[in-house]
Amino acid sequence: MRQCTGCREMKNKKEMIRIIKTAENTIELDATGKKNGRGAYLCFCRECLQKAQKNKGLERSLKTAIPEEIYLRLEKELEAIEQK
Ligand SMILES: [Zn+2]
């Protein structure tokens, strides 16, 4: 079980998306859950991403400042996954 960085609910890892900070300090969605890096978990929904932005949970989990454009990019990527 992992906690969503947005809504703080505990869910099975498989029902969530992982967001990682890579060694190059970039923020990426990790749909496979296998990429290396410090990771945070989110439900598969944009609402939780927005919550994680507002409560700064994602920044705290990844221990880095995350600019607005990163959130926008993550949101688009999440949307693309949702539609599959
Ligand atoms: Zn959530």
PDB file of the backbone (N, CA, C, O) and the ligand in Angstrom, with CONECT records:
HET     ZN  A 101       1
ATOM      1  N   MET A   1       0.832  -1.199   0.000  1.00  0.00           N
ATOM      2  CA  MET A   1       0.000   0.000   0.000  1.00  0.00           C
ATOM      3  C   MET A   1       0.871   1.254   0.000  1.00  0.00           C
ATOM      4  O   MET A   1       1.893   1.333   0.681  1.00  0.00           O
ATOM      5  N   ARG A   2       0.431   2.216  -0.779  1.00  0.00           N
ATOM      6  CA  ARG A   2       1.158   3.482  -0.847  1.00  0.00           C
ATOM      7  C   ARG A   2       0.185   4.627  -0.625  1.00  0.00           C
ATOM      8  O   ARG A   2      -1.009   4.511  -0.899  1.00  0.00           O
ATOM      9  N   GLN A   3       0.710   5.723  -0.131  1.00  0.00           N
ATOM     10  CA  GLN A   3      -0.148   6.871   0.093  1.00  0.00           C
ATOM     11  C   GLN A   3      -0.093   7.832  -1.091  1.00  0.00           C
ATOM     12  O   GLN A   3       0.978   8.162  -1.601  1.00  0.00           O
ATOM     13  N   CYS A   4      -1.261   8.265  -1.504  1.00  0.00           N
ATOM     14  CA  CYS A   4      -1.333   9.256  -2.575  1.00  0.00           C
ATOM     15  C   CYS A   4      -0.853  10.600  -2.035  1.00  0.00           C
ATOM     16  O   CYS A   4      -1.249  11.040  -0.956  1.00  0.00           O
ATOM     17  N   THR A   5       0.007  11.232  -2.818  1.00  0.00           N
ATOM     18  CA  THR A   5       0.563  12.517  -2.402  1.00  0.00           C
ATOM     19  C   THR A   5      -0.503  13.617  -2.452  1.00  0.00           C
ATOM     20  O   THR A   5      -0.362  14.660  -1.813  1.00  0.00           O
ATOM     21  N   GLY A   6      -1.572  13.367  -3.222  1.00  0.00           N
ATOM     22  CA  GLY A   6      -2.633  14.366  -3.355  1.00  0.00           C
ATOM     23  C   GLY A   6      -3.707  14.216  -2.292  1.00  0.00           C
ATOM     24  O   GLY A   6      -3.853  15.080  -1.428  1.00  0.00           O
ATOM     25  N   CYS A   7      -4.470  13.107  -2.350  1.00  0.00           N
ATOM     26  CA  CYS A   7      -5.619  12.951  -1.450  1.00  0.00           C
ATOM     27  C   CYS A   7      -5.263  12.230  -0.159  1.00  0.00           C
ATOM     28  O   CYS A   7      -6.095  12.137   0.744  1.00  0.00           O
ATOM     29  N   ARG A   8      -4.010  11.706  -0.054  1.00  0.00           N
ATOM     30  CA  ARG A   8      -3.530  11.045   1.166  1.00  0.00           C
ATOM     31  C   ARG A   8      -4.189   9.699   1.448  1.00  0.00           C
ATOM     32  O   ARG A   8      -4.022   9.138   2.531  1.00  0.00           O
ATOM     33  N   GLU A   9      -4.938   9.181   0.476  1.00  0.00           N
ATOM     34  CA  GLU A   9      -5.527   7.862   0.669  1.00  0.00           C
ATOM     35  C   GLU A   9      -4.483   6.784   0.438  1.00  0.00           C
ATOM     36  O   GLU A   9      -3.565   6.947  -0.366  1.00  0.00           O
ATOM     37  N   MET A  10      -4.639   5.684   1.157  1.00  0.00           N
ATOM     38  CA  MET A  10      -3.740   4.563   0.952  1.00  0.00           C
ATOM     39  C   MET A  10      -4.353   3.654  -0.099  1.00  0.00           C
ATOM     40  O   MET A  10      -5.521   3.277  -0.005  1.00  0.00           O
ATOM     41  N   LYS A  11      -3.553   3.305  -1.106  1.00  0.00           N
ATOM     42  CA  LYS A  11      -4.059   2.434  -2.162  1.00  0.00           C
ATOM     43  C   LYS A  11      -2.988   1.454  -2.581  1.00  0.00           C
ATOM     44  O   LYS A  11      -1.809   1.614  -2.269  1.00  0.00           O
ATOM     45  N   ASN A  12      -3.433   0.429  -3.302  1.00  0.00           N
ATOM     46  CA  ASN A  12      -2.484  -0.521  -3.867  1.00  0.00           C
ATOM     47  C   ASN A  12      -1.610   0.190  -4.890  1.00  0.00           C
ATOM     48  O   ASN A  12      -2.084   0.985  -5.702  1.00  0.00           O
ATOM     49  N   LYS A  13      -0.320  -0.121  -4.826  1.00  0.00           N
ATOM     50  CA  LYS A  13       0.668   0.431  -5.747  1.00  0.00           C
ATOM     51  C   LYS A  13       0.240   0.346  -7.213  1.00  0.00           C
ATOM     52  O   LYS A  13       0.529   1.236  -8.013  1.00  0.00           O
ATOM     53  N   LYS A  14      -0.457  -0.751  -7.546  1.00  0.00           N
ATOM     54  CA  LYS A  14      -0.846  -0.974  -8.939  1.00  0.00           C
ATOM     55  C   LYS A  14      -1.927  -0.016  -9.411  1.00  0.00           C
ATOM     56  O   LYS A  14      -2.110   0.182 -10.612  1.00  0.00           O
ATOM     57  N   GLU A  15      -2.637   0.574  -8.467  1.00  0.00           N
ATOM     58  CA  GLU A  15      -3.699   1.511  -8.839  1.00  0.00           C
ATOM     59  C   GLU A  15      -3.182   2.934  -8.905  1.00  0.00           C
ATOM     60  O   GLU A  15      -3.949   3.883  -9.066  1.00  0.00           O
ATOM     61  N   MET A  16      -1.872   3.067  -8.777  1.00  0.00           N
ATOM     62  CA  MET A  16      -1.335   4.413  -8.710  1.00  0.00           C
ATOM     63  C   MET A  16      -0.273   4.657  -9.769  1.00  0.00           C
ATOM     64  O   MET A  16       0.244   3.731 -10.394  1.00  0.00           O
ATOM     65  N   ILE A  17       0.031   5.918  -9.947  1.00  0.00           N
ATOM     66  CA  ILE A  17       1.100   6.294 -10.865  1.00  0.00           C
ATOM     67  C   ILE A  17       2.255   6.822 -10.019  1.00  0.00           C
ATOM     68  O   ILE A  17       2.061   7.506  -9.014  1.00  0.00           O
ATOM     69  N   ARG A  18       3.454   6.482 -10.459  1.00  0.00           N
ATOM     70  CA  ARG A  18       4.629   6.926  -9.735  1.00  0.00           C
ATOM     71  C   ARG A  18       5.209   8.144 -10.445  1.00  0.00           C
ATOM     72  O   ARG A  18       5.262   8.200 -11.674  1.00  0.00           O
ATOM     73  N   ILE A  19       5.632   9.093  -9.668  1.00  0.00           N
ATOM     74  CA  ILE A  19       6.314  10.261 -10.226  1.00  0.00           C
ATOM     75  C   ILE A  19       7.702  10.273  -9.620  1.00  0.00           C
ATOM     76  O   ILE A  19       7.860  10.170  -8.403  1.00  0.00           O
ATOM     77  N   ILE A  20       8.691  10.398 -10.457  1.00  0.00           N
ATOM     78  CA  ILE A  20      10.059  10.301  -9.937  1.00  0.00           C
ATOM     79  C   ILE A  20      10.888  11.539 -10.257  1.00  0.00           C
ATOM     80  O   ILE A  20      10.626  12.296 -11.192  1.00  0.00           O
ATOM     81  N   LYS A  21      11.894  11.689  -9.425  1.00  0.00           N
ATOM     82  CA  LYS A  21      12.929  12.662  -9.732  1.00  0.00           C
ATOM     83  C   LYS A  21      14.146  11.848 -10.162  1.00  0.00           C
ATOM     84  O   LYS A  21      14.648  11.022  -9.399  1.00  0.00           O
ATOM     85  N   THR A  22      14.609  12.079 -11.363  1.00  0.00           N
ATOM     86  CA  THR A  22      15.725  11.301 -11.890  1.00  0.00           C
ATOM     87  C   THR A  22      17.051  11.849 -11.379  1.00  0.00           C
ATOM     88  O   THR A  22      17.110  12.900 -10.742  1.00  0.00           O
ATOM     89  N   ALA A  23      18.109  11.105 -11.677  1.00  0.00           N
ATOM     90  CA  ALA A  23      19.456  11.542 -11.296  1.00  0.00           C
ATOM     91  C   ALA A  23      19.803  12.876 -11.953  1.00  0.00           C
ATOM     92  O   ALA A  23      20.634  13.626 -11.442  1.00  0.00           O
ATOM     93  N   GLU A  24      19.177  13.163 -13.066  1.00  0.00           N
ATOM     94  CA  GLU A  24      19.422  14.429 -13.773  1.00  0.00           C
ATOM     95  C   GLU A  24      18.530  15.543 -13.237  1.00  0.00           C
ATOM     96  O   GLU A  24      18.488  16.641 -13.792  1.00  0.00           O
ATOM     97  N   ASN A  25      17.810  15.241 -12.136  1.00  0.00           N
ATOM     98  CA  ASN A  25      16.942  16.236 -11.516  1.00  0.00           C
ATOM     99  C   ASN A  25      15.735  16.622 -12.349  1.00  0.00           C
ATOM    100  O   ASN A  25      15.187  17.712 -12.185  1.00  0.00           O
ATOM    101  N   THR A  26      15.315  15.734 -13.245  1.00  0.00           N
ATOM    102  CA  THR A  26      14.084  16.017 -13.959  1.00  0.00           C
ATOM    103  C   THR A  26      12.944  15.244 -13.294  1.00  0.00           C
ATOM    104  O   THR A  26      13.158  14.224 -12.640  1.00  0.00           O
ATOM    105  N   ILE A  27      11.739  15.753 -13.480  1.00  0.00           N
ATOM    106  CA  ILE A  27      10.551  15.123 -12.908  1.00  0.00           C
ATOM    107  C   ILE A  27       9.833  14.377 -14.026  1.00  0.00           C
ATOM    108  O   ILE A  27       9.520  14.962 -15.063  1.00  0.00           O
ATOM    109  N   GLU A  28       9.575  13.102 -13.820  1.00  0.00           N
ATOM    110  CA  GLU A  28       8.924  12.305 -14.857  1.00  0.00           C
ATOM    111  C   GLU A  28       7.835  11.429 -14.279  1.00  0.00           C
ATOM    112  O   GLU A  28       7.880  11.023 -13.118  1.00  0.00           O
ATOM    113  N   LEU A  29       6.841  11.145 -15.134  1.00  0.00           N
ATOM    114  CA  LEU A  29       5.863  10.121 -14.786  1.00  0.00           C
ATOM    115  C   LEU A  29       6.508   8.776 -15.040  1.00  0.00           C
ATOM    116  O   LEU A  29       7.193   8.587 -16.046  1.00  0.00           O
ATOM    117  N   ASP A  30       6.292   7.849 -14.137  1.00  0.00           N
ATOM    118  CA  ASP A  30       6.841   6.518 -14.316  1.00  0.00           C
ATOM    119  C   ASP A  30       5.692   5.524 -14.340  1.00  0.00           C
ATOM    120  O   ASP A  30       5.313   4.963 -13.312  1.00  0.00           O
ATOM    121  N   ALA A  31       5.145   5.316 -15.531  1.00  0.00           N
ATOM    122  CA  ALA A  31       3.972   4.449 -15.667  1.00  0.00           C
ATOM    123  C   ALA A  31       4.320   2.992 -15.367  1.00  0.00           C
ATOM    124  O   ALA A  31       3.448   2.227 -14.956  1.00  0.00           O
ATOM    125  N   THR A  32       5.565   2.597 -15.564  1.00  0.00           N
ATOM    126  CA  THR A  32       5.956   1.205 -15.350  1.00  0.00           C
ATOM    127  C   THR A  32       6.309   0.927 -13.884  1.00  0.00           C
ATOM    128  O   THR A  32       6.302  -0.225 -13.450  1.00  0.00           O
ATOM    129  N   GLY A  33       6.617   1.985 -13.124  1.00  0.00           N
ATOM    130  CA  GLY A  33       7.008   1.804 -11.730  1.00  0.00           C
ATOM    131  C   GLY A  33       8.403   1.258 -11.573  1.00  0.00           C
ATOM    132  O   GLY A  33       8.780   0.818 -10.487  1.00  0.00           O
ATOM    133  N   LYS A  34       9.173   1.277 -12.636  1.00  0.00           N
ATOM    134  CA  LYS A  34      10.487   0.626 -12.592  1.00  0.00           C
ATOM    135  C   LYS A  34      11.668   1.564 -12.795  1.00  0.00           C
ATOM    136  O   LYS A  34      12.824   1.146 -12.734  1.00  0.00           O
ATOM    137  N   LYS A  35      11.371   2.816 -13.033  1.00  0.00           N
ATOM    138  CA  LYS A  35      12.482   3.746 -13.245  1.00  0.00           C
ATOM    139  C   LYS A  35      13.192   4.041 -11.934  1.00  0.00           C
ATOM    140  O   LYS A  35      12.590   3.992 -10.861  1.00  0.00           O
ATOM    141  N   ASN A  36      14.467   4.346 -12.035  1.00  0.00           N
ATOM    142  CA  ASN A  36      15.240   4.677 -10.845  1.00  0.00           C
ATOM    143  C   ASN A  36      15.027   6.128 -10.451  1.00  0.00           C
ATOM    144  O   ASN A  36      14.850   7.004 -11.297  1.00  0.00           O
ATOM    145  N   GLY A  37      15.048   6.355  -9.171  1.00  0.00           N
ATOM    146  CA  GLY A  37      14.938   7.722  -8.687  1.00  0.00           C
ATOM    147  C   GLY A  37      14.053   7.787  -7.469  1.00  0.00           C
ATOM    148  O   GLY A  37      13.378   6.817  -7.125  1.00  0.00           O
ATOM    149  N   ARG A  38      14.055   8.938  -6.813  1.00  0.00           N
ATOM    150  CA  ARG A  38      13.173   9.154  -5.676  1.00  0.00           C
ATOM    151  C   ARG A  38      11.754   9.266  -6.202  1.00  0.00           C
ATOM    152  O   ARG A  38      11.496  10.029  -7.133  1.00  0.00           O
ATOM    153  N   GLY A  39      10.840   8.524  -5.622  1.00  0.00           N
ATOM    154  CA  GLY A  39       9.499   8.485  -6.185  1.00  0.00           C
ATOM    155  C   GLY A  39       8.402   8.920  -5.229  1.00  0.00           C
ATOM    156  O   GLY A  39       8.552   8.849  -4.009  1.00  0.00           O
ATOM    157  N   ALA A  40       7.306   9.369  -5.801  1.00  0.00           N
ATOM    158  CA  ALA A  40       6.106   9.681  -5.034  1.00  0.00           C
ATOM    159  C   ALA A  40       4.941   9.026  -5.766  1.00  0.00           C
ATOM    160  O   ALA A  40       4.999   8.826  -6.980  1.00  0.00           O
ATOM    161  N   TYR A  41       3.896   8.696  -5.040  1.00  0.00           N
ATOM    162  CA  TYR A  41       2.763   8.033  -5.666  1.00  0.00           C
ATOM    163  C   TYR A  41       1.541   8.930  -5.703  1.00  0.00           C
ATOM    164  O   TYR A  41       1.298   9.733  -4.802  1.00  0.00           O
ATOM    165  N   LEU A  42       0.774   8.764  -6.784  1.00  0.00           N
ATOM    166  CA  LEU A  42      -0.466   9.507  -6.964  1.00  0.00           C
ATOM    167  C   LEU A  42      -1.522   8.568  -7.528  1.00  0.00           C
ATOM    168  O   LEU A  42      -1.193   7.625  -8.247  1.00  0.00           O
ATOM    169  N   CYS A  43      -2.801   8.819  -7.205  1.00  0.00           N
ATOM    170  CA  CYS A  43      -3.877   8.095  -7.875  1.00  0.00           C
ATOM    171  C   CYS A  43      -3.837   8.472  -9.359  1.00  0.00           C
ATOM    172  O   CYS A  43      -3.273   9.499  -9.736  1.00  0.00           O
ATOM    173  N   PHE A  44      -4.439   7.633 -10.180  1.00  0.00           N
ATOM    174  CA  PHE A  44      -4.503   7.926 -11.613  1.00  0.00           C
ATOM    175  C   PHE A  44      -5.531   9.019 -11.867  1.00  0.00           C
ATOM    176  O   PHE A  44      -6.481   8.791 -12.616  1.00  0.00           O
ATOM    177  N   CYS A  45      -5.380  10.165 -11.287  1.00  0.00           N
ATOM    178  CA  CYS A  45      -6.345  11.214 -11.601  1.00  0.00           C
ATOM    179  C   CYS A  45      -5.719  12.589 -11.454  1.00  0.00           C
ATOM    180  O   CYS A  45      -4.881  12.837 -10.588  1.00  0.00           O
ATOM    181  N   ARG A  46      -6.156  13.460 -12.326  1.00  0.00           N
ATOM    182  CA  ARG A  46      -5.563  14.794 -12.379  1.00  0.00           C
ATOM    183  C   ARG A  46      -5.909  15.605 -11.137  1.00  0.00           C
ATOM    184  O   ARG A  46      -5.154  16.484 -10.721  1.00  0.00           O
ATOM    185  N   GLU A  47      -7.063  15.294 -10.553  1.00  0.00           N
ATOM    186  CA  GLU A  47      -7.455  15.968  -9.323  1.00  0.00           C
ATOM    187  C   GLU A  47      -6.389  15.805  -8.240  1.00  0.00           C
ATOM    188  O   GLU A  47      -6.042  16.754  -7.536  1.00  0.00           O
ATOM    189  N   CYS A  48      -5.881  14.582  -8.126  1.00  0.00           N
ATOM    190  CA  CYS A  48      -4.882  14.315  -7.098  1.00  0.00           C
ATOM    191  C   CYS A  48      -3.570  15.016  -7.424  1.00  0.00           C
ATOM    192  O   CYS A  48      -2.851  15.453  -6.525  1.00  0.00           O
ATOM    193  N   LEU A  49      -3.266  15.121  -8.701  1.00  0.00           N
ATOM    194  CA  LEU A  49      -2.061  15.857  -9.098  1.00  0.00           C
ATOM    195  C   LEU A  49      -2.214  17.324  -8.692  1.00  0.00           C
ATOM    196  O   LEU A  49      -1.278  17.942  -8.184  1.00  0.00           O
ATOM    197  N   GLN A  50      -3.402  17.867  -8.924  1.00  0.00           N
ATOM    198  CA  GLN A  50      -3.647  19.264  -8.556  1.00  0.00           C
ATOM    199  C   GLN A  50      -3.581  19.453  -7.043  1.00  0.00           C
ATOM    200  O   GLN A  50      -3.059  20.453  -6.551  1.00  0.00           O
ATOM    201  N   LYS A  51      -4.121  18.473  -6.312  1.00  0.00           N
ATOM    202  CA  LYS A  51      -4.043  18.541  -4.850  1.00  0.00           C
ATOM    203  C   LYS A  51      -2.594  18.489  -4.396  1.00  0.00           C
ATOM    204  O   LYS A  51      -2.183  19.221  -3.496  1.00  0.00           O
ATOM    205  N   ALA A  52      -1.823  17.609  -5.035  1.00  0.00           N
ATOM    206  CA  ALA A  52      -0.415  17.456  -4.659  1.00  0.00           C
ATOM    207  C   ALA A  52       0.377  18.722  -4.951  1.00  0.00           C
ATOM    208  O   ALA A  52       1.377  19.017  -4.297  1.00  0.00           O
ATOM    209  N   GLN A  53      -0.097  19.464  -5.954  1.00  0.00           N
ATOM    210  CA  GLN A  53       0.544  20.747  -6.257  1.00  0.00           C
ATOM    211  C   GLN A  53       0.179  21.776  -5.185  1.00  0.00           C
ATOM    212  O   GLN A  53       1.040  22.494  -4.676  1.00  0.00           O
ATOM    213  N   LYS A  54      -1.103  21.832  -4.855  1.00  0.00           N
ATOM    214  CA  LYS A  54      -1.582  22.810  -3.868  1.00  0.00           C
ATOM    215  C   LYS A  54      -0.997  22.581  -2.487  1.00  0.00           C
ATOM    216  O   LYS A  54      -0.555  23.521  -1.826  1.00  0.00           O
ATOM    217  N   ASN A  55      -0.997  21.315  -2.049  1.00  0.00           N
ATOM    218  CA  ASN A  55      -0.502  21.061  -0.690  1.00  0.00           C
ATOM    219  C   ASN A  55       1.014  20.868  -0.652  1.00  0.00           C
ATOM    220  O   ASN A  55       1.593  20.588   0.398  1.00  0.00           O
ATOM    221  N   LYS A  56       1.640  21.023  -1.808  1.00  0.00           N
ATOM    222  CA  LYS A  56       3.098  20.887  -1.941  1.00  0.00           C
ATOM    223  C   LYS A  56       3.606  19.515  -1.511  1.00  0.00           C
ATOM    224  O   LYS A  56       4.785  19.346  -1.197  1.00  0.00           O
ATOM    225  N   GLY A  57       2.705  18.544  -1.501  1.00  0.00           N
ATOM    226  CA  GLY A  57       3.086  17.187  -1.101  1.00  0.00           C
ATOM    227  C   GLY A  57       4.103  16.581  -2.041  1.00  0.00           C
ATOM    228  O   GLY A  57       5.009  15.864  -1.617  1.00  0.00           O
ATOM    229  N   LEU A  58       3.947  16.872  -3.314  1.00  0.00           N
ATOM    230  CA  LEU A  58       4.863  16.316  -4.307  1.00  0.00           C
ATOM    231  C   LEU A  58       6.259  16.908  -4.141  1.00  0.00           C
ATOM    232  O   LEU A  58       7.262  16.198  -4.213  1.00  0.00           O
ATOM    233  N   GLU A  59       6.304  18.203  -3.919  1.00  0.00           N
ATOM    234  CA  GLU A  59       7.606  18.853  -3.710  1.00  0.00           C
ATOM    235  C   GLU A  59       8.289  18.300  -2.467  1.00  0.00           C
ATOM    236  O   GLU A  59       9.501  18.090  -2.446  1.00  0.00           O
ATOM    237  N   ARG A  60       7.477  18.067  -1.419  1.00  0.00           N
ATOM    238  CA  ARG A  60       8.047  17.529  -0.186  1.00  0.00           C
ATOM    239  C   ARG A  60       8.557  16.108  -0.403  1.00  0.00           C
ATOM    240  O   ARG A  60       9.654  15.765   0.039  1.00  0.00           O
ATOM    241  N   SER A  61       7.760  15.279  -1.086  1.00  0.00           N
ATOM    242  CA  SER A  61       8.157  13.889  -1.298  1.00  0.00           C
ATOM    243  C   SER A  61       9.410  13.785  -2.152  1.00  0.00           C
ATOM    244  O   SER A  61      10.283  12.955  -1.899  1.00  0.00           O
ATOM    245  N   LEU A  62       9.487  14.629  -3.153  1.00  0.00           N
ATOM    246  CA  LEU A  62      10.618  14.537  -4.083  1.00  0.00           C
ATOM    247  C   LEU A  62      11.771  15.443  -3.655  1.00  0.00           C
ATOM    248  O   LEU A  62      12.838  15.446  -4.269  1.00  0.00           O
ATOM    249  N   LYS A  63      11.541  16.198  -2.610  1.00  0.00           N
ATOM    250  CA  LYS A  63      12.555  17.099  -2.048  1.00  0.00           C
ATOM    251  C   LYS A  63      13.150  18.030  -3.106  1.00  0.00           C
ATOM    252  O   LYS A  63      14.366  18.194  -3.209  1.00  0.00           O
ATOM    253  N   THR A  64      12.260  18.627  -3.880  1.00  0.00           N
ATOM    254  CA  THR A  64      12.704  19.571  -4.894  1.00  0.00           C
ATOM    255  C   THR A  64      11.578  20.549  -5.205  1.00  0.00           C
ATOM    256  O   THR A  64      10.402  20.227  -5.032  1.00  0.00           O
ATOM    257  N   ALA A  65      11.936  21.726  -5.657  1.00  0.00           N
ATOM    258  CA  ALA A  65      10.917  22.674  -6.097  1.00  0.00           C
ATOM    259  C   ALA A  65      10.433  22.255  -7.475  1.00  0.00           C
ATOM    260  O   ALA A  65      11.231  21.880  -8.334  1.00  0.00           O
ATOM    261  N   ILE A  66       9.127  22.321  -7.683  1.00  0.00           N
ATOM    262  CA  ILE A  66       8.584  21.906  -8.976  1.00  0.00           C
ATOM    263  C   ILE A  66       7.846  23.083  -9.599  1.00  0.00           C
ATOM    264  O   ILE A  66       6.819  23.526  -9.085  1.00  0.00           O
ATOM    265  N   PRO A  67       8.377  23.586 -10.708  1.00  0.00           N
ATOM    266  CA  PRO A  67       7.729  24.734 -11.348  1.00  0.00           C
ATOM    267  C   PRO A  67       6.391  24.369 -11.988  1.00  0.00           C
ATOM    268  O   PRO A  67       6.133  23.214 -12.327  1.00  0.00           O
ATOM    269  N   GLU A  68       5.563  25.378 -12.139  1.00  0.00           N
ATOM    270  CA  GLU A  68       4.231  25.232 -12.717  1.00  0.00           C
ATOM    271  C   GLU A  68       4.231  24.435 -14.018  1.00  0.00           C
ATOM    272  O   GLU A  68       3.366  23.584 -14.228  1.00  0.00           O
ATOM    273  N   GLU A  69       5.207  24.711 -14.897  1.00  0.00           N
ATOM    274  CA  GLU A  69       5.174  24.045 -16.210  1.00  0.00           C
ATOM    275  C   GLU A  69       5.387  22.536 -16.097  1.00  0.00           C
ATOM    276  O   GLU A  69       4.933  21.771 -16.948  1.00  0.00           O
ATOM    277  N   ILE A  70       6.076  22.119 -15.045  1.00  0.00           N
ATOM    278  CA  ILE A  70       6.239  20.676 -14.844  1.00  0.00           C
ATOM    279  C   ILE A  70       4.887  20.035 -14.514  1.00  0.00           C
ATOM    280  O   ILE A  70       4.540  18.974 -15.034  1.00  0.00           O
ATOM    281  N   TYR A  71       4.134  20.708 -13.636  1.00  0.00           N
ATOM    282  CA  TYR A  71       2.811  20.192 -13.289  1.00  0.00           C
ATOM    283  C   TYR A  71       1.916  20.112 -14.523  1.00  0.00           C
ATOM    284  O   TYR A  71       1.162  19.155 -14.696  1.00  0.00           O
ATOM    285  N   LEU A  72       2.009  21.126 -15.371  1.00  0.00           N
ATOM    286  CA  LEU A  72       1.187  21.140 -16.583  1.00  0.00           C
ATOM    287  C   LEU A  72       1.562  19.980 -17.493  1.00  0.00           C
ATOM    288  O   LEU A  72       0.699  19.334 -18.087  1.00  0.00           O
ATOM    289  N   ARG A  73       2.880  19.725 -17.595  1.00  0.00           N
ATOM    290  CA  ARG A  73       3.331  18.617 -18.434  1.00  0.00           C
ATOM    291  C   ARG A  73       2.867  17.280 -17.839  1.00  0.00           C
ATOM    292  O   ARG A  73       2.392  16.409 -18.567  1.00  0.00           O
ATOM    293  N   LEU A  74       3.003  17.120 -16.526  1.00  0.00           N
ATOM    294  CA  LEU A  74       2.569  15.888 -15.869  1.00  0.00           C
ATOM    295  C   LEU A  74       1.066  15.673 -16.072  1.00  0.00           C
ATOM    296  O   LEU A  74       0.602  14.553 -16.286  1.00  0.00           O
ATOM    297  N   GLU A  75       0.324  16.780 -15.999  1.00  0.00           N
ATOM    298  CA  GLU A  75      -1.118  16.698 -16.163  1.00  0.00           C
ATOM    299  C   GLU A  75      -1.477  16.194 -17.560  1.00  0.00           C
ATOM    300  O   GLU A  75      -2.367  15.359 -17.719  1.00  0.00           O
ATOM    301  N   LYS A  76      -0.777  16.708 -18.566  1.00  0.00           N
ATOM    302  CA  LYS A  76      -1.021  16.264 -19.941  1.00  0.00           C
ATOM    303  C   LYS A  76      -0.681  14.793 -20.104  1.00  0.00           C
ATOM    304  O   LYS A  76      -1.413  14.040 -20.746  1.00  0.00           O
ATOM    305  N   GLU A  77       0.448  14.391 -19.509  1.00  0.00           N
ATOM    306  CA  GLU A  77       0.864  12.992 -19.627  1.00  0.00           C
ATOM    307  C   GLU A  77      -0.118  12.066 -18.925  1.00  0.00           C
ATOM    308  O   GLU A  77      -0.429  10.978 -19.411  1.00  0.00           O
ATOM    309  N   LEU A  78      -0.600  12.520 -17.771  1.00  0.00           N
ATOM    310  CA  LEU A  78      -1.564  11.736 -17.019  1.00  0.00           C
ATOM    311  C   LEU A  78      -2.849  11.578 -17.808  1.00  0.00           C
ATOM    312  O   LEU A  78      -3.453  10.506 -17.831  1.00  0.00           O
ATOM    313  N   GLU A  79      -3.254  12.644 -18.445  1.00  0.00           N
ATOM    314  CA  GLU A  79      -4.462  12.655 -19.264  1.00  0.00           C
ATOM    315  C   GLU A  79      -4.320  11.640 -20.406  1.00  0.00           C
ATOM    316  O   GLU A  79      -5.257  10.907 -20.727  1.00  0.00           O
ATOM    317  N   ALA A  80      -3.138  11.617 -21.005  1.00  0.00           N
ATOM    318  CA  ALA A  80      -2.877  10.689 -22.116  1.00  0.00           C
ATOM    319  C   ALA A  80      -2.991   9.246 -21.636  1.00  0.00           C
ATOM    320  O   ALA A  80      -3.523   8.390 -22.343  1.00  0.00           O
ATOM    321  N   ILE A  81      -2.488   8.978 -20.425  1.00  0.00           N
ATOM    322  CA  ILE A  81      -2.562   7.625 -19.877  1.00  0.00           C
ATOM    323  C   ILE A  81      -4.002   7.260 -19.555  1.00  0.00           C
ATOM    324  O   ILE A  81      -4.444   6.141 -19.815  1.00  0.00           O
ATOM    325  N   GLU A  82      -4.726   8.214 -18.990  1.00  0.00           N
ATOM    326  CA  GLU A  82      -6.131   7.982 -18.614  1.00  0.00           C
ATOM    327  C   GLU A  82      -6.980   7.568 -19.818  1.00  0.00           C
ATOM    328  O   GLU A  82      -7.922   6.784 -19.698  1.00  0.00           O
ATOM    329  N   GLN A  83      -6.619   8.116 -20.981  1.00  0.00           N
ATOM    330  CA  GLN A  83      -7.443   7.865 -22.149  1.00  0.00           C
ATOM    331  C   GLN A  83      -7.172   6.513 -22.814  1.00  0.00           C
ATOM    332  O   GLN A  83      -7.924   6.084 -23.688  1.00  0.00           O
ATOM    333  N   LYS A  84      -6.094   5.848 -22.393  1.00  0.00           N
ATOM    334  CA  LYS A  84      -5.765   4.554 -22.985  1.00  0.00           C
ATOM    335  C   LYS A  84      -6.740   3.468 -22.570  1.00  0.00           C
ATOM    336  O   LYS A  84      -6.598   2.318 -22.986  1.00  0.00           O
TER     337      LYS A  84
HETATM  338 ZN    ZN A 101      -5.318  10.443  -4.665  1.00  0.00          ZN2+
END
